[in-house]
């Protein structure tokens, strides 16, 4: 599944399937309405960087993704090239559901120079960022610094596979996926 957690290009999929772009978009919208896939619309900020304008698409149910990829065992998953995308999609879906987010509150952000944010949440005046890392030792990166500064985030949480939640900077925390239900603060 080459579209898992990647920027959506209806034209390319349309060519591959010999369908018109509008037909592909209609199918995409139907799968989104059926909650089979999730589309994160791109966030556009008035900054001097070129930003990605195509939505990010991922399969909402990681079990379905693993079935489509014919992954039968944990080992199959761990050696598959889509492991990172599968983990990202799974974690993002859990965050969205746990926080009770509406589709119009969820975005992703990316620039053509490589800076990106997996999930941008806007609720009222709050702007929260979420970055998913399969690492057990997440660190600050230029991409995280850019997202915090360019998007004027109130906070950015890096959700990781380690056991502990800890601060990476004044506005950035590393949040353990194992404890994220208690460590993610409510948006209310």
Beta strands, then each sheet from edge to edge (+ up, - down):
strand 1: 6-7
strand 2: 37-42
strand 3: 56-59
strand 4: 106-110
strand 5: 116-123
strand 6: 126-132
strand 7: 155-160
strand 8: 166-167
strand 9: 172-176
sheet 1: 1+ 3- 2+ 4+ 5- 6+ 7+ 9+ 8-
end
